[in-house]
């Protein structure tokens, strides 16, 4: 069985090697994610509207 103390020391050592993004990089990336979520939401709203309109027109044809 592995030694938990050694494992934690290795985790700490590996964590020190991580290159963390700067505050500016984090804000830019967050902004891009928010913009992409808004763009995807608008896309799906438009697709939903178009499909609903299309199905509505098809159902009216049968009347």
N, CA, C, O and CB atoms as a CASP TS submission, in Angstrom:
PFRMAT TS
TARGET T0000
AUTHOR 0000-0000-0000
METHOD Language model
MODEL 1
PARENT N/A
ATOM      1  N   UNK     1       0.849  -1.184   0.000  1.00  0.00           N
ATOM      2  CA  UNK     1       0.000   0.000   0.000  1.00  0.00           C
ATOM      3  C   UNK     1       0.889   1.240   0.000  1.00  0.00           C
ATOM      4  O   UNK     1       1.931   1.261   0.656  1.00  0.00           O
ATOM      5  CB  UNK     1      -0.963   0.002   1.227  1.00  0.00           C
ATOM      6  N   UNK     2       0.480   2.268  -0.733  1.00  0.00           N
ATOM      7  CA  UNK     2       1.281   3.483  -0.869  1.00  0.00           C
ATOM      8  C   UNK     2       1.265   4.287   0.430  1.00  0.00           C
ATOM      9  O   UNK     2       0.307   4.249   1.203  1.00  0.00           O
ATOM     10  CB  UNK     2       0.762   4.344  -2.035  1.00  0.00           C
ATOM     11  N   UNK     3       2.351   5.009   0.637  1.00  0.00           N
ATOM     12  CA  UNK     3       2.498   5.840   1.831  1.00  0.00           C
ATOM     13  C   UNK     3       1.739   7.159   1.610  1.00  0.00           C
ATOM     14  O   UNK     3       2.061   7.904   0.684  1.00  0.00           O
ATOM     15  CB  UNK     3       4.016   6.107   2.149  1.00  0.00           C
ATOM     16  N   UNK     4       0.734   7.454   2.452  1.00  0.00           N
ATOM     17  CA  UNK     4      -0.051   8.679   2.254  1.00  0.00           C
ATOM     18  C   UNK     4       0.788   9.948   2.435  1.00  0.00           C
ATOM     19  O   UNK     4       0.542  10.945   1.756  1.00  0.00           O
ATOM     20  CB  UNK     4      -1.226   8.703   3.225  1.00  0.00           C
ATOM     21  N   UNK     5       1.762   9.929   3.327  1.00  0.00           N
ATOM     22  CA  UNK     5       2.606  11.106   3.552  1.00  0.00           C
ATOM     23  C   UNK     5       3.412  11.409   2.287  1.00  0.00           C
ATOM     24  O   UNK     5       3.499  12.558   1.855  1.00  0.00           O
ATOM     25  CB  UNK     5       3.556  10.884   4.768  1.00  0.00           C
ATOM     26  N   UNK     6       3.990  10.379   1.710  1.00  0.00           N
ATOM     27  CA  UNK     6       4.780  10.544   0.492  1.00  0.00           C
ATOM     28  C   UNK     6       3.882  11.042  -0.645  1.00  0.00           C
ATOM     29  O   UNK     6       4.285  11.894  -1.437  1.00  0.00           O
ATOM     30  CB  UNK     6       5.471   9.208   0.099  1.00  0.00           C
ATOM     31  N   UNK     7       2.686  10.510  -0.715  1.00  0.00           N
ATOM     32  CA  UNK     7       1.743  10.934  -1.751  1.00  0.00           C
ATOM     33  C   UNK     7       1.449  12.425  -1.630  1.00  0.00           C
ATOM     34  O   UNK     7       1.477  13.149  -2.625  1.00  0.00           O
ATOM     35  CB  UNK     7       0.436  10.124  -1.660  1.00  0.00           C
ATOM     36  N   UNK     8       1.168  12.885  -0.411  1.00  0.00           N
ATOM     37  CA  UNK     8       0.857  14.300  -0.199  1.00  0.00           C
ATOM     38  C   UNK     8       2.060  15.187  -0.519  1.00  0.00           C
ATOM     39  O   UNK     8       1.894  16.287  -1.047  1.00  0.00           O
ATOM     40  CB  UNK     8       0.402  14.534   1.247  1.00  0.00           C
ATOM     41  N   UNK     9       3.264  14.721  -0.205  1.00  0.00           N
ATOM     42  CA  UNK     9       4.474  15.479  -0.540  1.00  0.00           C
ATOM     43  C   UNK     9       4.624  15.597  -2.056  1.00  0.00           C
ATOM     44  O   UNK     9       4.996  16.654  -2.567  1.00  0.00           O
ATOM     45  CB  UNK     9       5.727  14.805   0.072  1.00  0.00           C
ATOM     46  N   UNK    10       4.335  14.520  -2.765  1.00  0.00           N
ATOM     47  CA  UNK    10       4.429  14.549  -4.222  1.00  0.00           C
ATOM     48  C   UNK    10       3.368  15.456  -4.832  1.00  0.00           C
ATOM     49  O   UNK    10       3.631  16.158  -5.808  1.00  0.00           O
ATOM     50  CB  UNK    10       4.296  13.140  -4.786  1.00  0.00           C
ATOM     51  N   UNK    11       2.172  15.439  -4.259  1.00  0.00           N
ATOM     52  CA  UNK    11       1.105  16.319  -4.736  1.00  0.00           C
ATOM     53  C   UNK    11       1.519  17.772  -4.553  1.00  0.00           C
ATOM     54  O   UNK    11       1.331  18.597  -5.447  1.00  0.00           O
ATOM     55  CB  UNK    11      -0.223  16.034  -3.990  1.00  0.00           C
ATOM     56  N   UNK    12       2.075  18.075  -3.405  1.00  0.00           N
ATOM     57  CA  UNK    12       2.522  19.447  -3.118  1.00  0.00           C
ATOM     58  C   UNK    12       3.628  19.860  -4.087  1.00  0.00           C
ATOM     59  O   UNK    12       3.639  20.987  -4.582  1.00  0.00           O
ATOM     60  CB  UNK    12       3.022  19.566  -1.653  1.00  0.00           C
ATOM     61  N   UNK    13       4.545  18.954  -4.351  1.00  0.00           N
ATOM     62  CA  UNK    13       5.644  19.224  -5.275  1.00  0.00           C
ATOM     63  C   UNK    13       5.107  19.486  -6.685  1.00  0.00           C
ATOM     64  O   UNK    13       5.555  20.413  -7.359  1.00  0.00           O
ATOM     65  CB  UNK    13       6.640  18.044  -5.290  1.00  0.00           C
ATOM     66  N   UNK    14       4.163  18.681  -7.123  1.00  0.00           N
ATOM     67  CA  UNK    14       3.590  18.858  -8.456  1.00  0.00           C
ATOM     68  C   UNK    14       2.777  20.153  -8.545  1.00  0.00           C
ATOM     69  O   UNK    14       2.784  20.821  -9.579  1.00  0.00           O
ATOM     70  CB  UNK    14       2.706  17.658  -8.817  1.00  0.00           C
ATOM     71  N   UNK    15       2.085  20.504  -7.474  1.00  0.00           N
ATOM     72  CA  UNK    15       1.285  21.727  -7.461  1.00  0.00           C
ATOM     73  C   UNK    15       2.169  22.958  -7.607  1.00  0.00           C
ATOM     74  O   UNK    15       1.743  23.956  -8.187  1.00  0.00           O
ATOM     75  CB  UNK    15       0.464  21.818  -6.171  1.00  0.00           C
ATOM     76  N   UNK    16       3.392  22.903  -7.089  1.00  0.00           N
ATOM     77  CA  UNK    16       4.318  24.032  -7.213  1.00  0.00           C
ATOM     78  C   UNK    16       4.785  24.211  -8.657  1.00  0.00           C
ATOM     79  O   UNK    16       5.208  25.304  -9.036  1.00  0.00           O
ATOM     80  CB  UNK    16       5.529  23.830  -6.291  1.00  0.00           C
ATOM     81  N   UNK    17       4.716  23.156  -9.465  1.00  0.00           N
ATOM     82  CA  UNK    17       5.157  23.222 -10.855  1.00  0.00           C
ATOM     83  C   UNK    17       4.104  23.820 -11.783  1.00  0.00           C
ATOM     84  O   UNK    17       4.403  24.147 -12.932  1.00  0.00           O
ATOM     85  CB  UNK    17       5.527  21.844 -11.338  1.00  0.00           C
ATOM     86  N   UNK    18       2.878  23.965 -11.295  1.00  0.00           N
ATOM     87  CA  UNK    18       1.777  24.461 -12.116  1.00  0.00           C
ATOM     88  C   UNK    18       2.001  25.935 -12.440  1.00  0.00           C
ATOM     89  O   UNK    18       2.343  26.729 -11.564  1.00  0.00           O
ATOM     90  CB  UNK    18       0.418  24.260 -11.397  1.00  0.00           C
ATOM     91  N   UNK    19       1.804  26.286 -13.700  1.00  0.00           N
ATOM     92  CA  UNK    19       1.866  27.690 -14.121  1.00  0.00           C
ATOM     93  C   UNK    19       0.440  28.228 -14.117  1.00  0.00           C
ATOM     94  O   UNK    19      -0.368  27.875 -14.976  1.00  0.00           O
ATOM     95  CB  UNK    19       2.537  27.846 -15.548  1.00  0.00           C
ATOM     96  N   UNK    20       0.141  29.073 -13.158  1.00  0.00           N
ATOM     97  CA  UNK    20      -1.202  29.606 -13.024  1.00  0.00           C
ATOM     98  C   UNK    20      -1.376  30.799 -13.943  1.00  0.00           C
ATOM     99  O   UNK    20      -0.435  31.570 -14.128  1.00  0.00           O
ATOM    100  CB  UNK    20      -1.492  29.997 -11.570  1.00  0.00           C
ATOM    101  N   UNK    21      -2.567  30.975 -14.530  1.00  0.00           N
ATOM    102  CA  UNK    21      -2.793  32.128 -15.410  1.00  0.00           C
ATOM    103  C   UNK    21      -2.812  33.429 -14.606  1.00  0.00           C
ATOM    104  O   UNK    21      -3.135  33.448 -13.419  1.00  0.00           O
ATOM    105  CB  UNK    21      -4.119  31.964 -16.187  1.00  0.00           C
ATOM    106  N   UNK    22      -2.455  34.512 -15.296  1.00  0.00           N
ATOM    107  CA  UNK    22      -2.504  35.821 -14.634  1.00  0.00           C
ATOM    108  C   UNK    22      -3.963  36.250 -14.466  1.00  0.00           C
ATOM    109  O   UNK    22      -4.881  35.647 -15.022  1.00  0.00           O
ATOM    110  CB  UNK    22      -1.705  36.891 -15.449  1.00  0.00           C
ATOM    111  N   UNK    23      -4.140  37.295 -13.691  1.00  0.00           N
ATOM    112  CA  UNK    23      -5.488  37.814 -13.476  1.00  0.00           C
ATOM    113  C   UNK    23      -6.085  38.278 -14.801  1.00  0.00           C
ATOM    114  O   UNK    23      -7.267  38.053 -15.061  1.00  0.00           O
ATOM    115  CB  UNK    23      -5.473  38.973 -12.453  1.00  0.00           C
ATOM    116  N   UNK    24      -5.276  38.924 -15.639  1.00  0.00           N
ATOM    117  CA  UNK    24      -5.732  39.421 -16.939  1.00  0.00           C
ATOM    118  C   UNK    24      -6.159  38.254 -17.828  1.00  0.00           C
ATOM    119  O   UNK    24      -7.216  38.313 -18.455  1.00  0.00           O
ATOM    120  CB  UNK    24      -4.618  40.248 -17.630  1.00  0.00           C
ATOM    121  N   UNK    25      -5.357  37.206 -17.890  1.00  0.00           N
ATOM    122  CA  UNK    25      -5.708  36.042 -18.706  1.00  0.00           C
ATOM    123  C   UNK    25      -7.008  35.405 -18.235  1.00  0.00           C
ATOM    124  O   UNK    25      -7.836  34.988 -19.045  1.00  0.00           O
ATOM    125  CB  UNK    25      -4.583  35.011 -18.674  1.00  0.00           C
ATOM    126  N   UNK    26      -7.177  35.332 -16.923  1.00  0.00           N
ATOM    127  CA  UNK    26      -8.391  34.741 -16.357  1.00  0.00           C
ATOM    128  C   UNK    26      -9.624  35.571 -16.722  1.00  0.00           C
ATOM    129  O   UNK    26     -10.664  35.022 -17.085  1.00  0.00           O
ATOM    130  CB  UNK    26      -8.266  34.621 -14.826  1.00  0.00           C
ATOM    131  N   UNK    27      -9.498  36.896 -16.622  1.00  0.00           N
ATOM    132  CA  UNK    27     -10.630  37.765 -16.953  1.00  0.00           C
ATOM    133  C   UNK    27     -10.969  37.684 -18.441  1.00  0.00           C
ATOM    134  O   UNK    27     -12.145  37.642 -18.805  1.00  0.00           O
ATOM    135  CB  UNK    27     -10.320  39.220 -16.562  1.00  0.00           C
ATOM    136  N   UNK    28      -9.956  37.662 -19.298  1.00  0.00           N
ATOM    137  CA  UNK    28     -10.201  37.564 -20.741  1.00  0.00           C
ATOM    138  C   UNK    28     -10.884  36.239 -21.071  1.00  0.00           C
ATOM    139  O   UNK    28     -11.860  36.209 -21.820  1.00  0.00           O
ATOM    140  CB  UNK    28      -8.876  37.699 -21.534  1.00  0.00           C
ATOM    141  N   UNK    29     -10.377  35.156 -20.517  1.00  0.00           N
ATOM    142  CA  UNK    29     -10.956  33.839 -20.780  1.00  0.00           C
ATOM    143  C   UNK    29     -12.389  33.759 -20.267  1.00  0.00           C
ATOM    144  O   UNK    29     -13.263  33.207 -20.935  1.00  0.00           O
ATOM    145  CB  UNK    29     -10.104  32.741 -20.132  1.00  0.00           C
ATOM    146  N   UNK    30     -12.626  34.305 -19.095  1.00  0.00           N
ATOM    147  CA  UNK    30     -13.974  34.311 -18.532  1.00  0.00           C
ATOM    148  C   UNK    30     -14.922  35.111 -19.418  1.00  0.00           C
ATOM    149  O   UNK    30     -16.054  34.696 -19.664  1.00  0.00           O
ATOM    150  CB  UNK    30     -13.962  34.889 -17.109  1.00  0.00           C
ATOM    151  N   UNK    31     -14.452  36.260 -19.894  1.00  0.00           N
ATOM    152  CA  UNK    31     -15.265  37.089 -20.786  1.00  0.00           C
ATOM    153  C   UNK    31     -15.618  36.353 -22.073  1.00  0.00           C
ATOM    154  O   UNK    31     -16.752  36.422 -22.548  1.00  0.00           O
ATOM    155  CB  UNK    31     -14.532  38.383 -21.117  1.00  0.00           C
ATOM    156  N   UNK    32     -14.636  35.646 -22.634  1.00  0.00           N
ATOM    157  CA  UNK    32     -14.892  34.885 -23.858  1.00  0.00           C
ATOM    158  C   UNK    32     -15.904  33.765 -23.617  1.00  0.00           C
ATOM    159  O   UNK    32     -16.764  33.510 -24.460  1.00  0.00           O
ATOM    160  CB  UNK    32     -13.585  34.301 -24.403  1.00  0.00           C
ATOM    161  N   UNK    33     -15.801  33.109 -22.482  1.00  0.00           N
ATOM    162  CA  UNK    33     -16.753  32.039 -22.163  1.00  0.00           C
ATOM    163  C   UNK    33     -18.163  32.617 -22.037  1.00  0.00           C
ATOM    164  O   UNK    33     -19.121  32.035 -22.545  1.00  0.00           O
ATOM    165  CB  UNK    33     -16.346  31.311 -20.852  1.00  0.00           C
ATOM    166  N   UNK    34     -18.290  33.749 -21.366  1.00  0.00           N
ATOM    167  CA  UNK    34     -19.605  34.375 -21.209  1.00  0.00           C
ATOM    168  C   UNK    34     -20.173  34.757 -22.580  1.00  0.00           C
ATOM    169  O   UNK    34     -21.352  34.525 -22.851  1.00  0.00           O
ATOM    170  CB  UNK    34     -19.510  35.626 -20.294  1.00  0.00           C
ATOM    171  N   UNK    35     -19.335  35.343 -23.443  1.00  0.00           N
ATOM    172  CA  UNK    35     -19.801  35.716 -24.787  1.00  0.00           C
ATOM    173  C   UNK    35     -20.234  34.496 -25.590  1.00  0.00           C
ATOM    174  O   UNK    35     -21.242  34.548 -26.295  1.00  0.00           O
ATOM    175  CB  UNK    35     -18.701  36.465 -25.541  1.00  0.00           C
ATOM    176  N   UNK    36     -19.491  33.406 -25.494  1.00  0.00           N
ATOM    177  CA  UNK    36     -19.848  32.191 -26.233  1.00  0.00           C
ATOM    178  C   UNK    36     -21.152  31.590 -25.710  1.00  0.00           C
ATOM    179  O   UNK    36     -21.952  31.074 -26.491  1.00  0.00           O
ATOM    180  CB  UNK    36     -18.717  31.155 -26.136  1.00  0.00           C
ATOM    181  N   UNK    37     -21.368  31.654 -24.413  1.00  0.00           N
ATOM    182  CA  UNK    37     -22.620  31.148 -23.838  1.00  0.00           C
ATOM    183  C   UNK    37     -23.794  31.989 -24.337  1.00  0.00           C
ATOM    184  O   UNK    37     -24.847  31.455 -24.684  1.00  0.00           O
ATOM    185  CB  UNK    37     -22.562  31.163 -22.281  1.00  0.00           C
ATOM    186  N   UNK    38     -23.603  33.306 -24.371  1.00  0.00           N
ATOM    187  CA  UNK    38     -24.673  34.186 -24.872  1.00  0.00           C
ATOM    188  C   UNK    38     -24.941  33.902 -26.347  1.00  0.00           C
ATOM    189  O   UNK    38     -26.096  33.814 -26.764  1.00  0.00           O
ATOM    190  CB  UNK    38     -24.297  35.680 -24.674  1.00  0.00           C
ATOM    191  N   UNK    39     -23.867  33.757 -27.143  1.00  0.00           N
ATOM    192  CA  UNK    39     -24.031  33.484 -28.574  1.00  0.00           C
ATOM    193  C   UNK    39     -24.739  32.150 -28.799  1.00  0.00           C
ATOM    194  O   UNK    39     -25.636  32.061 -29.637  1.00  0.00           O
ATOM    195  CB  UNK    39     -22.665  33.480 -29.279  1.00  0.00           C
ATOM    196  N   UNK    40     -24.345  31.117 -28.060  1.00  0.00           N
ATOM    197  CA  UNK    40     -24.990  29.807 -28.207  1.00  0.00           C
ATOM    198  C   UNK    40     -26.459  29.887 -27.785  1.00  0.00           C
ATOM    199  O   UNK    40     -27.322  29.281 -28.420  1.00  0.00           O
ATOM    200  CB  UNK    40     -24.248  28.736 -27.367  1.00  0.00           C
ATOM    201  N   UNK    41     -26.737  30.626 -26.725  1.00  0.00           N
ATOM    202  CA  UNK    41     -28.120  30.772 -26.265  1.00  0.00           C
ATOM    203  C   UNK    41     -28.977  31.454 -27.324  1.00  0.00           C
ATOM    204  O   UNK    41     -30.091  31.015 -27.609  1.00  0.00           O
ATOM    205  CB  UNK    41     -28.170  31.570 -24.953  1.00  0.00           C
ATOM    206  N   UNK    42     -28.454  32.526 -27.903  1.00  0.00           N
ATOM    207  CA  UNK    42     -29.202  33.216 -28.954  1.00  0.00           C
ATOM    208  C   UNK    42     -29.419  32.319 -30.167  1.00  0.00           C
ATOM    209  O   UNK    42     -30.495  32.326 -30.765  1.00  0.00           O
ATOM    210  CB  UNK    42     -28.472  34.489 -29.374  1.00  0.00           C
ATOM    211  N   UNK    43     -28.398  31.547 -30.529  1.00  0.00           N
ATOM    212  CA  UNK    43     -28.527  30.620 -31.648  1.00  0.00           C
ATOM    213  C   UNK    43     -29.663  29.630 -31.396  1.00  0.00           C
ATOM    214  O   UNK    43     -30.505  29.411 -32.266  1.00  0.00           O
ATOM    215  CB  UNK    43     -27.204  29.870 -31.880  1.00  0.00           C
ATOM    216  N   UNK    44     -29.682  29.037 -30.211  1.00  0.00           N
ATOM    217  CA  UNK    44     -30.712  28.038 -29.921  1.00  0.00           C
ATOM    218  C   UNK    44     -32.101  28.661 -29.778  1.00  0.00           C
ATOM    219  O   UNK    44     -33.100  28.006 -30.074  1.00  0.00           O
ATOM    220  CB  UNK    44     -30.358  27.282 -28.650  1.00  0.00           C
ATOM    221  N   UNK    45     -32.177  29.896 -29.336  1.00  0.00           N
ATOM    222  CA  UNK    45     -33.473  30.583 -29.289  1.00  0.00           C
ATOM    223  C   UNK    45     -34.005  30.772 -30.704  1.00  0.00           C
ATOM    224  O   UNK    45     -35.187  30.539 -30.958  1.00  0.00           O
ATOM    225  CB  UNK    45     -33.350  31.955 -28.568  1.00  0.00           C
ATOM    226  N   UNK    46     -33.142  31.191 -31.629  1.00  0.00           N
ATOM    227  CA  UNK    46     -33.550  31.396 -33.013  1.00  0.00           C
ATOM    228  C   UNK    46     -33.947  30.065 -33.658  1.00  0.00           C
ATOM    229  O   UNK    46     -34.962  29.995 -34.352  1.00  0.00           O
ATOM    230  CB  UNK    46     -32.417  32.064 -33.814  1.00  0.00           C
ATOM    231  N   UNK    47     -33.163  29.019 -33.437  1.00  0.00           N
ATOM    232  CA  UNK    47     -33.493  27.704 -34.000  1.00  0.00           C
ATOM    233  C   UNK    47     -34.811  27.204 -33.435  1.00  0.00           C
ATOM    234  O   UNK    47     -35.640  26.673 -34.175  1.00  0.00           O
ATOM    235  CB  UNK    47     -32.370  26.686 -33.712  1.00  0.00           C
ATOM    236  N   UNK    48     -35.016  27.363 -32.142  1.00  0.00           N
ATOM    237  CA  UNK    48     -36.266  26.933 -31.513  1.00  0.00           C
ATOM    238  C   UNK    48     -37.449  27.695 -32.107  1.00  0.00           C
ATOM    239  O   UNK    48     -38.485  27.104 -32.411  1.00  0.00           O
ATOM    240  CB  UNK    48     -36.207  27.143 -29.984  1.00  0.00           C
ATOM    241  N   UNK    49     -37.291  28.989 -32.267  1.00  0.00           N
ATOM    242  CA  UNK    49     -38.358  29.812 -32.838  1.00  0.00           C
ATOM    243  C   UNK    49     -38.680  29.361 -34.263  1.00  0.00           C
ATOM    244  O   UNK    49     -39.849  29.224 -34.625  1.00  0.00           O
ATOM    245  CB  UNK    49     -37.957  31.303 -32.826  1.00  0.00           C
ATOM    246  N   UNK    50     -37.638  29.130 -35.072  1.00  0.00           N
ATOM    247  CA  UNK    50     -37.835  28.723 -36.464  1.00  0.00           C
ATOM    248  C   UNK    50     -38.524  27.356 -36.543  1.00  0.00           C
ATOM    249  O   UNK    50     -39.435  27.161 -37.347  1.00  0.00           O
ATOM    250  CB  UNK    50     -36.483  28.680 -37.206  1.00  0.00           C
ATOM    251  N   UNK    51     -38.090  26.424 -35.712  1.00  0.00           N
ATOM    252  CA  UNK    51     -38.709  25.094 -35.713  1.00  0.00           C
ATOM    253  C   UNK    51     -40.161  25.163 -35.256  1.00  0.00           C
ATOM    254  O   UNK    51     -41.029  24.494 -35.818  1.00  0.00           O
ATOM    255  CB  UNK    51     -37.921  24.136 -34.809  1.00  0.00           C
ATOM    256  N   UNK    52     -40.418  25.967 -34.243  1.00  0.00           N
ATOM    257  CA  UNK    52     -41.797  26.104 -33.765  1.00  0.00           C
ATOM    258  C   UNK    52     -42.680  26.723 -34.845  1.00  0.00           C
ATOM    259  O   UNK    52     -43.822  26.308 -35.040  1.00  0.00           O
ATOM    260  CB  UNK    52     -41.845  26.961 -32.483  1.00  0.00           C
ATOM    261  N   UNK    53     -42.138  27.719 -35.544  1.00  0.00           N
ATOM    262  CA  UNK    53     -42.891  28.344 -36.637  1.00  0.00           C
ATOM    263  C   UNK    53     -43.132  27.332 -37.758  1.00  0.00           C
ATOM    264  O   UNK    53     -44.233  27.255 -38.303  1.00  0.00           O
ATOM    265  CB  UNK    53     -42.134  29.586 -37.183  1.00  0.00           C
ATOM    266  N   UNK    54     -42.107  26.561 -38.099  1.00  0.00           N
ATOM    267  CA  UNK    54     -42.250  25.562 -39.158  1.00  0.00           C
ATOM    268  C   UNK    54     -43.255  24.491 -38.813  1.00  0.00           C
ATOM    269  O   UNK    54     -44.076  24.123 -39.653  1.00  0.00           O
ATOM    270  CB  UNK    54     -40.926  24.924 -39.450  1.00  0.00           C
ATOM    271  N   UNK    55     -43.212  23.987 -37.609  1.00  0.00           N
ATOM    272  CA  UNK    55     -44.166  22.958 -37.183  1.00  0.00           C
ATOM    273  C   UNK    55     -45.576  23.541 -37.139  1.00  0.00           C
ATOM    274  O   UNK    55     -46.541  22.876 -37.515  1.00  0.00           O
ATOM    275  CB  UNK    55     -43.775  22.384 -35.794  1.00  0.00           C
ATOM    276  N   UNK    56     -45.689  24.770 -36.683  1.00  0.00           N
ATOM    277  CA  UNK    56     -47.001  25.421 -36.649  1.00  0.00           C
ATOM    278  C   UNK    56     -47.595  25.562 -38.038  1.00  0.00           C
ATOM    279  O   UNK    56     -48.787  25.333 -38.242  1.00  0.00           O
ATOM    280  CB  UNK    56     -46.896  26.788 -35.996  1.00  0.00           C
ATOM    281  N   UNK    57     -46.747  25.944 -39.000  1.00  0.00           N
ATOM    282  CA  UNK    57     -47.245  26.074 -40.380  1.00  0.00           C
ATOM    283  C   UNK    57     -47.643  24.721 -40.943  1.00  0.00           C
ATOM    284  O   UNK    57     -48.649  24.616 -41.644  1.00  0.00           O
ATOM    285  CB  UNK    57     -46.182  26.722 -41.281  1.00  0.00           C
ATOM    286  N   UNK    58     -46.866  23.683 -40.647  1.00  0.00           N
ATOM    287  CA  UNK    58     -47.212  22.339 -41.140  1.00  0.00           C
ATOM    288  C   UNK    58     -48.514  21.855 -40.534  1.00  0.00           C
ATOM    289  O   UNK    58     -49.302  21.205 -41.220  1.00  0.00           O
ATOM    290  CB  UNK    58     -46.092  21.342 -40.826  1.00  0.00           C
ATOM    291  N   UNK    59     -48.758  22.150 -39.285  1.00  0.00           N
ATOM    292  CA  UNK    59     -49.999  21.711 -38.639  1.00  0.00           C
ATOM    293  C   UNK    59     -51.200  22.475 -39.185  1.00  0.00           C
ATOM    294  O   UNK    59     -52.297  21.921 -39.249  1.00  0.00           O
ATOM    295  CB  UNK    59     -49.906  21.896 -37.118  1.00  0.00           C
ATOM    296  N   UNK    60     -51.017  23.735 -39.580  1.00  0.00           N
ATOM    297  CA  UNK    60     -52.115  24.520 -40.140  1.00  0.00           C
ATOM    298  C   UNK    60     -52.488  24.043 -41.545  1.00  0.00           C
ATOM    299  O   UNK    60     -53.638  24.174 -41.964  1.00  0.00           O
ATOM    300  CB  UNK    60     -51.739  26.001 -40.174  1.00  0.00           C
ATOM    301  N   UNK    61     -51.523  23.495 -42.262  1.00  0.00           N
ATOM    302  CA  UNK    61     -51.789  23.007 -43.619  1.00  0.00           C
ATOM    303  C   UNK    61     -52.807  21.870 -43.566  1.00  0.00           C
ATOM    304  O   UNK    61     -53.631  21.732 -44.470  1.00  0.00           O
ATOM    305  CB  UNK    61     -50.476  22.531 -44.305  1.00  0.00           C
ATOM    306  N   UNK    62     -52.755  21.071 -42.526  1.00  0.00           N
ATOM    307  CA  UNK    62     -53.653  19.928 -42.407  1.00  0.00           C
ATOM    308  C   UNK    62     -55.072  20.298 -42.033  1.00  0.00           C
ATOM    309  O   UNK    62     -55.950  19.436 -42.063  1.00  0.00           O
ATOM    310  CB  UNK    62     -53.122  18.981 -41.401  1.00  0.00           C
ATOM    311  N   UNK    63     -55.328  21.528 -41.686  1.00  0.00           N
ATOM    312  CA  UNK    63     -56.676  21.925 -41.260  1.00  0.00           C
ATOM    313  C   UNK    63     -57.565  22.208 -42.437  1.00  0.00           C
ATOM    314  O   UNK    63     -58.732  22.554 -42.259  1.00  0.00           O
ATOM    315  CB  UNK    63     -56.618  23.142 -40.365  1.00  0.00           C
TER
END
